[in-house]
Amino acid sequence: RALASIFIGGGTPSLLPGESIRTLLDGIRARLTLIPECEIPLEATPGAADSERFAAYRAAGVNRLSIGIQSLNDASLRALGRIHDPEQARAAVAAARAAGFDNLNLDLMFALPGQDLAQARADLESLLELEPTHVSYYQLTLEPDTAFHARPPALPEADLAADMAAAGRERLESAGYRQYEVSAFARPDRRCRHNLNYWRFGDYLGIGAGAHGKLTDAAAGLIRRRAKHRHPAAYLAALPESLASEERVLDTAERIFEFALNVFRLTDGFEPSLFERATGLDRSQWEAALATAERDGLLSLESGRVRPTELGRAFVDDLVARFLPSADPMRP
């Protein structure tokens, strides 16, 4: 199959020299077919890249940059333990534009330690001044096995965080960014193709230490997930045929739940036939859960699309939980 996107991300790939990115992309092109408009994004961290490196990435074929700004407030960046300051973030955006990148995503978090609604709004205004083509606007999550999770800071309460999310959505929409996914807002024709493939339960190859992949074998009726060795030393030491640390075939319940976990992030929803095409299952196997979610106002099944309602988007975790293997589809 031809590649529709090549996402270079996770960690800080902008530490790599341009020559390394060129070697990677040349090697991929030599082995696989790319569609003519293949999207090639690279994640960058302010303070870990410069204009010369960005220009080398652009020359190697990278055509989209995603810069993890997170905040343009100095106190918030220090609270998050980031290595950059607001001026370095602005400089990274200027360097990206100077290198010829016209497809630029900026990440911004809200509900940060000690943040109030006015500060969240000001942070977003500062980001909009940089005129990105895409904005990832998402709430800070305390991930397990991190210093924040072990010693959690004081965060805004849930109602305040919800107000920040709502105010951010409204401001982004008024600035010309259309929300197409829970935390993704884009200018016209600038939606992230790579992420859309995830949300539509598409296939992808995972390359590198800790990478995960999903491949559908339509002929055999199987969906396989693979995970590569997480630790770089173990990955580098493994033989080519044993790079995966885990491989499993999704059973029926896992297919239904994973499909729901992804597609209900899409604000515009999806056509019902996608379920059968992506999972290989008959739609009757999830219709009971769909019906109760519609009954409870979380889904709309109209105009030939399955679409989360405003309530469903606000409580997307509760919506997805309806499709857990252990969930009773008849209970709210």
N, C-alpha and C positions, 0 to 999 in steps of 0.2 A: 504494500500500500504506500502511496505517496505521502510524504510528511506535509502537514498543513502548518505546523509551527515547531520551533525548536526553542524551548525555554531554558535559559541559562540562569539558574537562580537557586535560592537556598544558601544561607551563609553570606559570604561577601565575594562574589565572583569578580567584582571590580578591582580586587587586589591583583588579579592576573594581568600580565602584560598583554598587549594587543597581539603579539606573535602567538601566544598560547591560544587565544580565541580563534585566530585564523587557522592554526593547526587543527583545532577541534572541528571547526565548520568545514574546512577542506576535506577532512577525513570523513565526515558525515556525507558530504556531497558525493564523494567518490564511491560510497557504498549504498546509498539510498537515493530514491527519487524525491525531489522537492516540488510541490506545486509552484507555478510561476509567482504567485503572490504570497509565498510562504512568510509567515510572521516569525521574526527572530528577536525576541525580547531578551534583555539582560538586566538583572537587578544590580543596582549600584547603591553604595553607602556614601553620603557626604563625608568628605575627609579621607576617603579611601580611593579616590580617583581624581584625575585632572584632565584638562582639555586635550592634552597630547594623547592620553590613553583613550579618551572618548573618541577622538578622531581615528585612532587605530581600530577601535571596535567597529566604527561605522564603515571603514574601508574593508574590514573582514567580512561584512555582510549583516551585522546587527542593525536592525531597522526600528527597534523600539527600546526605549530605556524606561526602567521603573526605579525611581529614586526614593529610598526610604527616609523621607524627611521626618515623619512622625510628629513633629511639632516645630513651630517657629518661635516658641517662647523659651528663653534661656533657662529659666527656673524649671520648667517642665522637662526639658532635655536632661538637665542635671539629675532630676528625680528619677528619670528613666534609665540613667546610667549610660547615655549615648556618648559617643566619642566626638561628636561634632557640635558646633554651635550654630545659631541661626544664620550668621554671615557665611559660614562654610556651606550651608544648605543652599543659600541663594547663589553662591559662587558655582556650586555643582550644576544648578539649573542653567546658569549662563554659559558654563563650559559645554554642556550638552547641546545647547542651541548653536554655539559657535562651531561645534563639530558637525553640524548638519542634521541633528535629530529634530524632526518635526512631529514625532509621535512620542509623547512624553507623559508617563504616569507619575503622579506624586502620591505617596502614602501619607495620611494624616490620621492620628488617633485622637479620640476624645474620652471623657471620663477618666482623666489623668489624676494622679495624686494631688489633692488640694484644689482642683480645678472647679470653677463655678461656671454658670451659663454664659456670663459676659466674657469670660476668658476663652471659653470654647468658641464663641462666635468670633472673637478677635483673631484667634489662631486661624480659623477658616478664612477670614478676610485676608489675612497675610498670605495664605496659600494661593488664594484666587488672584492676587496681584501678580503672581508668577505665571499665570495664564497656561496651565497645563492643558493637554488635550483629554486627559483622563484623570480621575481622582478616586483613590481607594480610601473611603472614609469609614473607619471602624472603631469599635469600642475596645479599650485596653482589656485584654484577657490575661489572667494570671495562670500561666502554663505550669503544669506539674514539673518537678525536678528543676526549678529555677529558684534563684535567690528571692525573687518577689513572692513566689508561692510559699516558700519556707518562712519568710518574714514579711507578710503582706502589709503594704502601706495603707494609709487611710484613703479610701476611694469615695467618689460621690455615690450617694444612695441611688437605688434603682430608679426611682421616679425622676430624679435629676438627670441621670444618664439617659433616660428615655426622652426627656425634654431636649437634651443636647442632640440626640439623634434626629428628632423631629425638626428642630431648628436648622440643623445641618442639611437635611434633605430639602427643606423648603428653600434655603439659600442657594444650594447647588442648582436646583431646578430653575430658579429665577435667573441664575447666571448662565443658563444655556446647557447645563449638563443633565442628561437624561439618565435616571436610575434604571439599570437593566438587571441588576442583581443586588442582593441584600446590602452589600457594602461597596458597589461599583457604580460610578457615574461617568458618563462619557459624552464628549462632543459628537455630533453626527459622524457616523462611519469610523469611529475610533474605539469601538468596543474591543476588548481583549479577546482575540480568537482563541488563544490557548486556554484561558479560563472558561470560555463558553463551551469548549470541548469537555472539560470536567463536568460542568453543570448539566450538560446533555448526556452524561454517562457514556462518553466516548472512550476510545482506547488510547493508551499512551505507553511509551517505553520509558523506563526509569533507568538512567545511566549514572553511575557514580556511587560513592559510599553513602549508605543510608537511603538510596533512591527507591521509590516504589513504582510499580508499573501494573497496568491492567490490559489484558489482551483477550479478545473474543475469538473463539474458534467456532464460527457459525456452522461449519460442516459437522463438527462433533457435538454441537449444542452446549459448549462449555465456555465459562468465563474464568480465566486464571488471573490470580494476583501474585506478583513476585515482589520480594523485598531484598535488596542487596545488603551485604554486610555493613553494619552501621559504622563501625570504627574504621577510620582510614587505613590503619596498619593491617587489619584483618582483610579489608577489601584488596589492598595491594598485594598481600601475600597469597590470596586465593588463586587457584587455577582458573583459566577462562571458563571451564565448564561448571565451576562451583562458586561463581560470584554471588549467587543468590543464597541468602541465609534462610529464606522461607519461601515456599510456594504452596498455594492452595487453590482449590476449585470452589467457587461460590455455590452454595446450595440455593434452593428456591427462595427460602426466607431471607437469606443474605442479599440476593439479587433485588428483591422487592425493597428492602430497607435501604440499601445503598443507592438504588435509583431514586427513591424518595428523598434521601439525604441531600442529593445533588440538585434534582430538578426543581424542588420547591424553593430554591434560592432565586430562581428566575422570576422577576416581577411581571414579565409578560406571559408567563406560563409556557405551555407546550401543547402540541397536538396529541390527542390520545394514542394515536398509532405509534408514537415514540416508545411507549412502554414495551410493546411487543417487539419492535425492531431492536431496541437496546438490550433487553433482558432475555429475549427468546422465549418468553412466557406468554400464556394467554391472558388477556386483560381481565378475565373473570376472576383471576387469582388475587386481584387487589381492589376489585370494585366495591366490596363491602366496606373497606376502610375509607375509600373515596367518598362513598355515599354518606357515611356518618360525619366525615370532615366537612362535607357540604352542608349537611343538616345543622352543624354547629357553627356555621358561618365562617369557617376557615378557608374554604375553597369555593370557587365559582366554576361550574361546568356548563359554560355557555359559549355560543358562537364558535363551536368546534375547537375550543381550547380548554385545558385544565389550568386554572390560574389562581394563585393564592389571593385571597381578599386582603383588604387593608388590615383586618384583624389577624389573618393568617400570616402576613408579613411581619406584624408586630410580635407574634408569638410563634415564630417559625420552628423553634425547638419543640414546642408542644405539638405542632402540626406533624413534624417528622416522627415524633414518638408514637403517633398512631400506627405507624408502619413497622414498628419493632417486631421481631419474631414473637415476642411474648405478649404483645398487646392484644387486647380484646377489641376487635373492630367495631363492636356495637356499643362500647362504653366511651363517654366523653373523656 
